[in-house]
Amino acid sequence: GGRSYELCCEDPGGVESCWKSHWFTKDFCCFPLPPGYVQCYSNIEDRLLSKISKIELDMIDITEMTNARPDMADRLREHFDTFSSHLSTYEILVSRPLTLWMTACLERNSPFLWSDG
């Protein structure tokens, strides 16, 4: 069978295979995070949700500009596609907390996560 919270965290025998070849640990996954970690995660998540909102507004603006300036449609479509790609990535990260946490730890200087706006 696959890994589950019950198997990996509650089984008194503890299944060691749950923690092999993974960056996360039993301490990280099975117990509440310390307050500093919770606040850090909340800050990262809030930053991404802000980016998602801004990108969605920018995509609306691009759509309106495309309608107003058909002569620039190809160029605006490229911008729209780029924003759409970023939006999808941010949405995936927000929906997968462990992936977001891992990405934030591995990309400590990436403006993709850490920049404002």
Backbone as JSON, one array per atom type, in Angstrom:
{
  "sequence": "GGRSYELCCEDPGGVESCWKSHWFTKDFCCFPLPPGYVQCYSNIEDRLLSKISKIELDMIDITEMTNARPDMADRLREHFDTFSSHLSTYEILVSRPLTLWMTACLERNSPFLWSDG",
  "N": [[0.81, -1.19, 0.0], [0.18, 2.35, -0.17], [1.67, 5.32, 1.21], [0.38, 6.81, 4.16], [-1.09, 9.09, 6.52], [-1.93, 7.72, 8.79], [-0.49, 5.28, 8.6], [2.2, 6.15, 8.48], [2.52, 7.96, 10.62], [0.94, 7.28, 12.87], [1.11, 4.56, 13.35], [2.39, 2.41, 15.72], [4.68, 0.89, 15.26], [5.9, 2.3, 13.34], [6.65, 3.07, 10.12], [9.53, 2.86, 8.48], [10.08, 3.17, 5.77], [8.51, 5.23, 4.97], [9.95, 7.54, 5.28], [12.27, 7.39, 3.89], [14.41, 8.52, 1.32], [13.17, 11.01, 1.0], [12.73, 14.51, 1.41], [11.31, 15.49, 3.52], [10.46, 14.93, 6.98], [9.54, 12.74, 9.73], [9.14, 14.3, 12.02], [8.51, 16.75, 10.84], [6.16, 16.2, 9.37], [4.32, 14.84, 11.0], [3.74, 16.16, 13.35], [2.51, 19.16, 14.92], [3.56, 22.22, 13.41], [6.1, 24.45, 14.65], [5.3, 27.76, 15.96], [6.76, 29.83, 14.56], [7.35, 28.63, 12.11], [4.79, 28.2, 11.11], [3.94, 30.85, 10.78], [5.81, 31.69, 8.88], [5.16, 30.02, 6.69], [2.56, 30.92, 6.25], [3.09, 33.55, 5.48], [4.46, 33.11, 3.04], [2.45, 31.82, 1.57], [0.49, 33.88, 1.54], [1.88, 35.78, 0.02], [2.01, 34.48, -2.45], [-0.73, 34.23, -3.05], [-1.36, 36.91, -3.36], [0.19, 37.47, -5.63], [-1.14, 35.82, -7.47], [-3.66, 37.09, -7.61], [-2.89, 39.58, -8.69], [-1.83, 38.8, -11.18], [-4.11, 37.72, -12.38], [-5.67, 40.03, -12.68], [-3.98, 41.46, -14.4], [-4.14, 39.82, -16.64], [-6.78, 40.19, -17.39], [-6.61, 42.88, -18.13], [-4.86, 42.63, -20.32], [-6.46, 41.17, -22.08], [-8.48, 43.05, -22.57], [-6.93, 45.06, -23.76], [-6.14, 43.72, -26.04], [-8.53, 43.51, -27.41], [-8.97, 46.21, -27.89], [-6.74, 46.94, -29.35], [-6.2, 45.4, -31.96], [-4.07, 45.23, -33.71], [-1.9, 44.67, -32.18], [-2.24, 42.16, -31.27], [-0.82, 39.66, -31.5], [1.56, 40.08, -30.07], [0.52, 40.76, -27.56], [-0.76, 38.37, -26.97], [1.41, 36.69, -26.49], [2.34, 37.78, -24.07], [0.08, 37.27, -22.5], [0.07, 34.46, -22.54], [2.47, 33.93, -21.17], [1.89, 35.03, -18.64], [-0.24, 33.39, -17.98], [1.02, 30.92, -17.73], [2.68, 31.4, -15.47], [0.66, 31.9, -13.62], [-0.6, 29.39, -13.47], [1.47, 27.86, -12.33], [1.79, 29.13, -9.81], [-0.76, 28.62, -8.73], [-0.7, 25.83, -8.53], [1.38, 25.51, -6.66], [0.22, 26.74, -4.39], [-1.84, 24.98, -3.93], [-0.58, 22.71, -3.11], [0.83, 22.22, -0.32], [3.26, 20.97, 0.73], [4.9, 20.91, -1.5], [5.11, 23.62, -2.05], [6.44, 24.45, 0.28], [8.87, 23.03, 0.03], [9.82, 24.13, -2.37], [10.15, 26.8, -1.6], [12.18, 26.5, 0.27], [14.28, 25.5, -1.29], [14.64, 27.45, -3.21], [15.66, 29.98, -2.2], [16.39, 32.56, -2.96], [14.92, 33.24, -5.12], [13.18, 35.4, -7.23], [10.75, 34.66, -8.22], [9.27, 33.51, -6.18], [9.81, 35.15, -3.95], [9.75, 37.89, -4.51], [8.09, 41.08, -4.25], [4.85, 41.69, -5.48]],
  "CA": [[0.0, 0.0, 0.0], [0.84, 3.64, -0.2], [1.9, 6.01, 2.48], [-0.74, 7.57, 4.69], [-0.8, 9.65, 7.84], [-2.1, 6.66, 9.78], [0.6, 4.33, 8.48], [3.52, 6.75, 8.73], [2.6, 8.76, 11.84], [0.23, 6.74, 14.01], [1.47, 3.16, 13.56], [3.44, 2.37, 16.74], [5.9, 0.32, 14.71], [6.5, 3.32, 12.47], [7.15, 2.51, 8.87], [10.72, 3.62, 8.08], [10.07, 3.47, 4.33], [7.81, 6.51, 4.77], [10.86, 8.67, 5.39], [13.46, 7.19, 3.07], [14.53, 9.24, 0.05], [12.3, 12.18, 0.97], [13.34, 15.6, 2.16], [10.54, 15.75, 4.72], [10.73, 13.99, 8.07], [8.42, 12.44, 10.61], [8.92, 15.48, 12.86], [7.88, 17.8, 10.03], [4.86, 15.81, 8.84], [3.42, 14.19, 11.96], [3.52, 16.98, 14.52], [2.25, 20.56, 14.56], [4.74, 23.05, 13.18], [6.29, 25.54, 15.63], [4.67, 29.01, 15.51], [7.57, 30.54, 13.56], [7.18, 27.95, 10.83], [3.42, 28.47, 10.66], [3.92, 32.23, 10.29], [6.6, 31.73, 7.65], [4.35, 29.42, 5.62], [1.45, 31.84, 5.99], [3.65, 34.69, 4.71], [4.73, 32.63, 1.68], [1.16, 31.6, 0.93], [-0.11, 35.19, 1.29], [2.62, 36.39, -1.07], [1.59, 33.83, -3.7], [-2.11, 34.59, -3.33], [-1.3, 38.27, -3.88], [0.68, 37.37, -7.01], [-2.22, 35.25, -8.27], [-4.65, 38.16, -7.84], [-2.33, 40.58, -9.6], [-1.73, 38.21, -12.53], [-5.47, 37.62, -12.93], [-6.04, 41.38, -13.13], [-3.17, 41.77, -15.58], [-4.66, 39.05, -17.77], [-7.99, 40.9, -17.82], [-6.14, 44.07, -18.84], [-4.32, 42.21, -21.62], [-7.6, 40.81, -22.92], [-9.11, 44.3, -22.98], [-6.03, 45.73, -24.71], [-6.17, 42.97, -27.3], [-9.75, 43.93, -28.1], [-8.83, 47.61, -28.3], [-5.61, 47.08, -30.27], [-6.01, 44.14, -32.68], [-2.77, 45.25, -34.39], [-0.9, 44.18, -31.23], [-2.79, 40.91, -30.73], [0.19, 38.6, -31.37], [2.47, 40.42, -28.97], [-0.23, 40.66, -26.31], [-1.01, 36.95, -26.73], [2.64, 36.17, -25.86], [2.3, 38.21, -22.66], [-1.0, 36.53, -21.87], [0.51, 33.07, -22.35], [3.47, 33.93, -20.1], [1.18, 35.24, -17.38], [-1.03, 32.18, -17.75], [1.96, 29.9, -17.25], [3.02, 31.75, -14.09], [-0.54, 31.72, -12.81], [-0.77, 27.95, -13.24], [2.5, 27.41, -11.4], [1.45, 29.63, -8.48], [-1.94, 27.89, -8.25], [-0.25, 24.49, -8.14], [2.14, 25.63, -5.41], [-0.7, 27.03, -3.29], [-2.69, 23.81, -3.67], [0.26, 21.61, -2.62], [1.67, 22.84, 0.7], [4.63, 20.44, 0.86], [5.66, 21.35, -2.69], [5.4, 25.04, -1.83], [7.46, 24.54, 1.32], [10.12, 22.55, -0.54], [10.27, 25.13, -3.35], [10.62, 27.97, -0.86], [13.47, 26.15, 0.9], [15.3, 25.3, -2.32], [14.77, 28.67, -4.03], [15.62, 31.06, -1.2], [16.64, 33.87, -3.55], [14.16, 33.34, -6.37], [12.14, 36.43, -7.26], [9.49, 34.01, -8.57], [8.54, 33.35, -4.92], [10.11, 36.09, -2.87], [9.59, 39.31, -4.85], [6.76, 41.68, -4.04], [4.14, 41.98, -6.73]],
  "C": [[0.85, 1.24, 0.0], [1.03, 4.22, 1.18], [0.62, 6.73, 2.88], [-0.32, 8.14, 6.04], [-0.88, 8.55, 8.89], [-0.91, 5.7, 9.76], [1.93, 4.94, 8.93], [3.63, 7.45, 10.08], [1.97, 8.09, 13.06], [0.57, 5.28, 14.31], [2.61, 3.1, 14.57], [4.76, 1.78, 16.23], [6.63, 1.31, 13.81], [7.13, 2.71, 11.24], [8.31, 3.38, 8.38], [10.7, 4.0, 6.6], [9.33, 4.77, 4.03], [8.8, 7.66, 4.64], [12.13, 8.5, 4.59], [13.33, 7.91, 1.75], [13.5, 10.36, -0.11], [12.96, 13.27, 1.79], [12.57, 15.89, 3.43], [10.74, 14.62, 5.73], [9.47, 13.74, 8.87], [8.11, 13.65, 11.5], [8.18, 16.58, 12.1], [6.44, 17.45, 9.68], [3.86, 15.34, 9.89], [3.06, 15.05, 13.17], [3.24, 18.41, 14.09], [3.57, 21.33, 14.38], [4.87, 24.09, 14.29], [5.7, 26.84, 15.07], [5.46, 29.78, 14.45], [7.43, 29.94, 12.18], [5.81, 28.23, 10.25], [3.34, 29.88, 10.08], [4.69, 32.35, 8.98], [5.79, 31.17, 6.48], [3.2, 30.35, 5.25], [1.91, 33.04, 5.16], [3.91, 34.29, 3.26], [3.42, 32.46, 0.93], [0.47, 32.93, 0.6], [0.56, 35.9, 0.11], [2.17, 35.8, -2.42], [0.15, 34.18, -4.04], [-2.2, 36.02, -3.86], [-0.83, 38.28, -5.34], [-0.4, 36.83, -7.94], [-3.25, 36.32, -8.6], [-4.14, 39.19, -8.84], [-2.25, 40.04, -11.03], [-3.11, 38.11, -13.16], [-5.95, 38.98, -13.43], [-5.26, 41.79, -14.37], [-3.69, 41.04, -16.82], [-5.96, 39.66, -18.29], [-7.6, 42.13, -18.62], [-5.62, 43.71, -20.24], [-5.45, 41.86, -22.58], [-8.3, 42.07, -23.44], [-8.24, 45.05, -23.99], [-6.05, 45.04, -26.06], [-7.41, 43.35, -28.1], [-9.65, 45.35, -28.63], [-7.74, 47.8, -29.35], [-5.35, 45.77, -31.01], [-4.66, 44.07, -33.39], [-1.65, 44.73, -33.49], [-1.28, 42.81, -30.67], [-1.72, 39.83, -30.53], [1.12, 38.86, -30.19], [1.77, 40.3, -27.61], [-0.53, 39.21, -25.96], [0.22, 36.3, -26.07], [2.68, 36.53, -24.37], [1.24, 37.42, -21.9], [-0.57, 35.1, -21.57], [1.56, 32.95, -21.24], [2.81, 34.09, -18.74], [0.37, 34.0, -17.0], [-0.17, 31.05, -17.19], [2.36, 30.15, -15.8], [1.84, 31.51, -13.16], [-0.75, 30.25, -12.48], [0.23, 27.43, -12.22], [2.17, 27.87, -9.98], [0.25, 28.88, -7.91], [-1.58, 26.48, -7.8], [0.49, 24.55, -6.81], [1.21, 25.88, -4.22], [-1.53, 25.8, -2.94], [-1.9, 22.62, -3.11], [1.25, 22.15, -1.58], [3.09, 22.28, 0.82], [5.5, 20.84, -0.33], [6.03, 22.82, -2.54], [6.52, 25.19, -0.81], [8.82, 24.13, 0.77], [10.69, 23.58, -1.53], [10.83, 26.36, -2.65], [11.98, 27.7, -0.21], [14.59, 26.05, -0.13], [15.6, 26.57, -3.11], [14.74, 29.91, -3.14], [15.85, 32.45, -1.77], [15.84, 34.12, -4.82], [13.12, 34.44, -6.3], [10.76, 35.84, -7.61], [8.63, 33.83, -7.31], [8.64, 34.58, -4.02], [9.92, 37.56, -3.24], [8.19, 39.79, -4.47], [6.14, 41.93, -5.39], [4.48, 41.08, -7.87]]
}
